[in-house]
Amino acid sequence: MKKMASLAAILIIASGCGSGPESDRSGATTTVPQVVETTISAVPLGTRQDPLPPGVTVRVGDWDVTYTGALLNGTNAVLDESFFSRRPVGGREFILLQFEATYVGGGFGVWWVDVQVGVLGADDDMFGGAAEDYCGVIPNDIDATNEVISQRGIRGSECVSVPTDQLDGALIVVERALTFGDADRTFYLLTGD
Protein backbone atom coordinates (compact mmCIF):
# COMPACT_ATOMS: atom_id res chain seq x y z
CA MET A 1 0.00 0.00 0.00
CA LYS A 2 2.87 2.37 0.83
CA LYS A 3 4.40 1.67 -2.57
CA MET A 4 1.11 2.60 -4.29
CA ALA A 5 0.86 5.84 -2.29
CA SER A 6 4.49 6.70 -3.06
CA LEU A 7 3.96 5.97 -6.74
CA ALA A 8 0.84 8.15 -6.79
CA ALA A 9 2.73 11.01 -5.11
CA ILE A 10 5.56 10.74 -7.62
CA LEU A 11 3.09 10.78 -10.51
CA ILE A 12 1.31 13.85 -9.14
CA ILE A 13 4.59 15.69 -8.64
CA ALA A 14 5.93 14.53 -12.02
CA SER A 15 2.78 15.66 -13.81
CA GLY A 16 3.69 19.21 -12.92
CA CYS A 17 7.13 18.78 -14.50
CA GLY A 18 7.68 19.01 -18.18
CA SER A 19 10.37 19.34 -20.71
CA GLY A 20 9.14 22.54 -22.24
CA PRO A 21 10.26 26.11 -21.61
CA GLU A 22 9.51 27.75 -18.27
CA SER A 23 10.00 31.33 -17.24
CA ASP A 24 11.32 32.64 -13.97
CA ARG A 25 10.40 35.98 -12.28
CA SER A 26 12.77 37.93 -14.52
CA GLY A 27 10.89 36.73 -17.59
CA ALA A 28 13.88 34.71 -18.84
CA THR A 29 12.99 31.36 -20.36
CA THR A 30 14.79 28.16 -19.32
CA THR A 31 14.35 24.60 -20.49
CA VAL A 32 13.79 21.94 -17.86
CA PRO A 33 15.25 18.59 -18.97
CA GLN A 34 12.90 15.64 -19.04
CA VAL A 35 13.73 13.01 -16.44
CA VAL A 36 13.70 9.47 -17.72
CA GLU A 37 13.57 6.74 -15.13
CA THR A 38 15.72 3.74 -15.88
CA THR A 39 16.43 0.55 -14.05
CA ILE A 40 19.65 -1.38 -14.17
CA SER A 41 19.16 -5.10 -14.14
CA ALA A 42 22.02 -7.33 -13.14
CA VAL A 43 22.97 -10.07 -15.56
CA PRO A 44 22.24 -13.39 -13.84
CA LEU A 45 25.29 -15.46 -13.20
CA GLY A 46 25.93 -18.14 -15.79
CA THR A 47 25.17 -21.61 -14.50
CA ARG A 48 26.52 -25.01 -15.45
CA GLN A 49 23.28 -25.68 -17.28
CA ASP A 50 23.10 -22.21 -18.87
CA PRO A 51 26.64 -20.77 -19.15
CA LEU A 52 27.27 -17.27 -20.42
CA PRO A 53 28.96 -16.66 -23.76
CA PRO A 54 32.29 -14.81 -23.78
CA GLY A 55 31.89 -11.03 -23.68
CA VAL A 56 29.25 -10.79 -20.93
CA THR A 57 30.21 -8.78 -17.84
CA VAL A 58 29.23 -10.04 -14.38
CA ARG A 59 29.90 -8.88 -10.84
CA VAL A 60 32.30 -11.19 -8.98
CA GLY A 61 32.77 -9.87 -5.46
CA ASP A 62 34.03 -6.31 -5.93
CA TRP A 63 34.99 -6.80 -9.58
CA ASP A 64 33.06 -6.40 -12.83
CA VAL A 65 34.56 -9.24 -14.85
CA THR A 66 34.36 -10.00 -18.56
CA TYR A 67 35.74 -13.24 -19.95
CA THR A 68 36.61 -12.33 -23.53
CA GLY A 69 37.87 -15.62 -24.98
CA ALA A 70 40.66 -18.16 -25.00
CA LEU A 71 43.74 -19.25 -26.87
CA LEU A 72 43.10 -23.00 -26.75
CA ASN A 73 46.56 -23.95 -27.95
CA GLY A 74 48.54 -21.60 -25.73
CA THR A 75 51.52 -23.87 -25.10
CA ASN A 76 53.82 -22.21 -27.65
CA ALA A 77 52.91 -18.72 -26.38
CA VAL A 78 53.79 -19.79 -22.83
CA LEU A 79 57.03 -21.49 -23.93
CA ASP A 80 58.03 -18.36 -25.87
CA GLU A 81 57.39 -16.13 -22.84
CA SER A 82 60.23 -17.43 -20.67
CA PHE A 83 63.37 -19.47 -20.98
CA PHE A 84 62.31 -21.27 -17.81
CA SER A 85 58.88 -22.34 -19.10
CA ARG A 86 58.25 -26.06 -19.40
CA ARG A 87 55.80 -28.05 -21.49
CA PRO A 88 52.55 -29.13 -19.84
CA VAL A 89 52.22 -32.61 -18.38
CA GLY A 90 51.62 -35.24 -21.11
CA GLY A 91 48.17 -35.16 -22.70
CA ARG A 92 47.54 -31.55 -21.60
CA GLU A 93 47.48 -28.16 -23.27
CA PHE A 94 48.05 -24.69 -21.81
CA ILE A 95 44.84 -22.69 -22.24
CA LEU A 96 45.25 -18.90 -22.09
CA LEU A 97 42.02 -17.30 -20.84
CA GLN A 98 41.53 -13.59 -21.57
CA PHE A 99 39.84 -11.27 -19.06
CA GLU A 100 38.95 -7.62 -18.63
CA ALA A 101 37.99 -6.47 -15.15
CA THR A 102 37.14 -3.27 -13.29
CA TYR A 103 37.49 -2.99 -9.53
CA VAL A 104 34.28 -1.44 -8.14
CA GLY A 105 34.85 -1.88 -4.41
CA GLY A 106 36.12 0.67 -1.93
CA GLY A 107 39.81 1.42 -1.52
CA PHE A 108 41.73 -1.00 -3.68
CA GLY A 109 41.57 -4.58 -4.91
CA VAL A 110 44.07 -7.21 -6.02
CA TRP A 111 42.85 -9.57 -8.77
CA TRP A 112 44.78 -12.66 -7.68
CA VAL A 113 43.65 -12.21 -4.07
CA ASP A 114 39.98 -11.52 -4.88
CA VAL A 115 39.15 -13.68 -7.92
CA GLN A 116 39.71 -17.34 -8.71
CA VAL A 117 39.56 -18.81 -12.21
CA GLY A 118 39.38 -22.44 -13.30
CA VAL A 119 38.26 -24.74 -16.07
CA LEU A 120 35.51 -27.30 -15.51
CA GLY A 121 36.40 -30.12 -17.89
CA ALA A 122 33.95 -32.11 -19.99
CA ASP A 123 34.10 -34.94 -17.41
CA ASP A 124 33.25 -32.50 -14.55
CA ASP A 125 36.86 -32.37 -13.32
CA MET A 126 38.03 -28.94 -12.10
CA PHE A 127 41.39 -27.61 -13.27
CA GLY A 128 43.26 -24.58 -12.05
CA GLY A 129 44.20 -25.27 -8.46
CA ALA A 130 46.60 -28.21 -8.58
CA ALA A 131 50.34 -28.16 -9.28
CA GLU A 132 49.91 -29.93 -12.63
CA ASP A 133 47.43 -27.19 -13.69
CA TYR A 134 50.09 -24.47 -13.32
CA CYS A 135 51.52 -22.90 -16.50
CA GLY A 136 54.49 -20.94 -15.16
CA VAL A 137 55.34 -17.53 -16.58
CA ILE A 138 52.67 -16.51 -19.11
CA PRO A 139 52.23 -13.61 -21.53
CA ASN A 140 50.18 -10.65 -20.27
CA ASP A 141 49.61 -12.28 -16.87
CA ILE A 142 46.64 -10.61 -15.17
CA ASP A 143 47.88 -12.01 -11.84
CA ALA A 144 50.97 -9.78 -12.19
CA THR A 145 48.87 -6.64 -11.74
CA ASN A 146 49.31 -4.83 -8.45
CA GLU A 147 46.69 -3.07 -6.40
CA VAL A 148 43.91 -1.51 -8.44
CA ILE A 149 42.01 1.50 -7.12
CA SER A 150 38.25 1.73 -7.37
CA GLN A 151 36.79 2.22 -10.87
CA ARG A 152 40.07 1.28 -12.58
CA GLY A 153 40.33 -1.57 -15.04
CA ILE A 154 42.85 -4.25 -15.90
CA ARG A 155 43.12 -6.82 -18.65
CA GLY A 156 45.23 -9.87 -19.16
CA SER A 157 45.49 -13.63 -19.22
CA GLU A 158 45.00 -16.49 -16.82
CA CYS A 159 46.44 -19.86 -17.80
CA VAL A 160 45.32 -23.37 -16.92
CA SER A 161 46.81 -26.67 -18.01
CA VAL A 162 43.90 -28.88 -19.10
CA PRO A 163 43.82 -32.44 -20.51
CA THR A 164 43.02 -32.15 -24.22
CA ASP A 165 40.31 -34.82 -23.94
CA GLN A 166 38.39 -32.56 -21.49
CA LEU A 167 38.28 -29.43 -23.65
CA ASP A 168 35.25 -30.27 -25.79
CA GLY A 169 32.35 -28.96 -23.70
CA ALA A 170 34.58 -27.43 -20.99
CA LEU A 171 33.39 -24.35 -19.08
CA ILE A 172 35.27 -21.43 -17.56
CA VAL A 173 34.56 -20.91 -13.86
CA VAL A 174 35.03 -17.48 -12.26
CA GLU A 175 34.36 -16.95 -8.57
CA ARG A 176 35.31 -14.90 -5.56
CA ALA A 177 38.40 -16.37 -3.99
CA LEU A 178 37.89 -18.56 -0.95
CA THR A 179 34.22 -19.29 -1.59
CA PHE A 180 32.67 -22.70 -1.91
CA GLY A 181 29.71 -24.01 -3.87
CA ASP A 182 28.07 -23.08 -7.14
CA ALA A 183 26.07 -20.19 -5.63
CA ASP A 184 29.02 -17.78 -5.96
CA ARG A 185 30.31 -19.14 -9.27
CA THR A 186 29.85 -17.81 -12.78
CA PHE A 187 30.14 -20.26 -15.66
CA TYR A 188 31.16 -19.19 -19.17
CA LEU A 189 31.36 -21.17 -22.37
CA LEU A 190 35.02 -21.81 -23.18
CA THR A 191 34.41 -20.51 -26.70
CA GLY A 192 31.50 -18.62 -28.22
CA ASP A 193 30.30 -21.73 -30.13
N, C-alpha and C positions, 0 to 999 in steps of 0.2 A: 504494500500500500504506500509506503514511504517513497519507493521508487517511482510509482505513478504520480504522486504529488510533486516530486522533484522534477520529473519529466514535464509535467504540466507547467510548472513555474518556469522552467527553461524555455518552453515553447512560447509562453506569454511574453517573457522578456525578449526572446529572439525575434518575435513578430514585430517588435518596435524597431529592430535593427534592420538596416538595409545596406545595399551596396551602392546606392545612388548618392548624389551630391547632397550635402547638408550645409547650412549656413550657421555661423556663430553670431554673437551679438554685434560684431563689427561689420557684418554683412558679407564677409569673405566666405567663399564656398570651398569646402573640403570634401574629399571622397573618403568614405568609410569602407575599408576592405571587407569583403564578404568572408565570413568565417565558415570553413568547411570542416566538419567533424570527420575524423578518420580513426580507424582502429587498426592497431598493429597486431596481427595474429602470428603467434610463434609457429614455426614449422615443426610438426611433430617429429620426434626422433625416429630415425629409421629403425626398423625391427629386423629380426632374422627373417621373418616371413615377408616383410615388405621393406627391403633396404632402399636407401636413397641413392639416386644416381650421383656420380661425381658432379661437382659444381654447386651443390646446395649447401648453404651456410646454416649451421646449428649452434646453439649455445651449449658449451661444455664447461661447466663450472663458471669461471670468470672469463672465458674465452669465446669469441665468435669464430668458429672453425669451419673452413671449407676444404674438403678433400677435392683436389683438382684432377687427379689421375695418377697413373703409374707407369714406370718403365719396367715392364715384366722381365726383360732380360737385362738386368742392371749389373751383372757380374763384371763385364769388361769396364764399365764406368767406375766401379768401385776399385778394381785392380789398377786402373790408370790413375786413380786419385793419390795413391801412396805406395811407395816402395815396399812398405811393410804389410800391405794388404795381402791376404791369402784367399784362395779359392774357397767357396762354400763346401761344406761336408758333401760327400758323394750323393748324387740324386737330388740335390737342391739347387735353387737359383736365388741370387740376390734380387729382391724386388724393391725398387726405389719408389716410395710413395710421396707424392707432392702435396703440400699443404700451404694454405694461406690462413693466417689467424690474426685477430685483433684482440688485445687485452682490454676488457671492459670493466674490470674490477677497480677497487680503490688502491691507491699507492702504486705498487708494481707487481708484475707477475713474472714467473720463469717457466717457459714452456715445458722443459723436461721435468720440472718438479710438479707441475699442475696437471699435465695431460699425458695419458698413456695410449699408445697405438699398438695394434696387433693385427694379425691376419687369422681369420677363422677359416681353416682349410675345408675342402669339400667333404672330408670325412669327420667334420666337427672337432678337429684338433686345433688348439690355439697355438699360434706361433708369435714370438716377439719377446718372450720373457726368459727363455733358457739360453745357456751359453752357446749352443749350436745354432741359435737364431740370430746371433750377433754378426754384423757385417764388418766391423772395424771402422776405419776412417772412410767417410763417404763424401761425395761431392755435395756442396750446398747443404750441409748438415744443419737442420733446424734446431737440433739439440745444442749446437754451439752458440746459439744466441744467448746474450746475457739478460739481465733484467730489462723488462719492457714496461714503460710507464703507461698509465691508463690512456685508452683511445689510440694507441700506437700499434702498428701492424708489423708482422714478420712473415716471411715465406721461406720455404726450404723443403728439404727431403728428410724422410725417415726411411730406414732400411730394415728389412726383415728377410732372413734366409728361410725359404719355404720349399718343401719337397715339391718337385715339378708335378707329381701325380695328384697334388691337392689344389692346384691352381684353378682348374676348371670348376667354376661355381664358388670359388672362395669369396669371402666378404672382408672388408676392412672394418675393424672395430676401433672406435675412438671413445675414450671415457676419461672422466676425472681420475687422476692418480689416486691409488689407495681406496678405491671403492670396489664393492663386490656385488655381483648379480646383474642381470640384464636391465634392470630399471634405470640405471645411470649410463647405459651404453647406447651409442649410436652406431648403426650398421650401414655401411655404404657398399654398393656394388664395386667390385675390384675395377672393372672397366664399365664404360657406358653402354655396353651391349645388352 
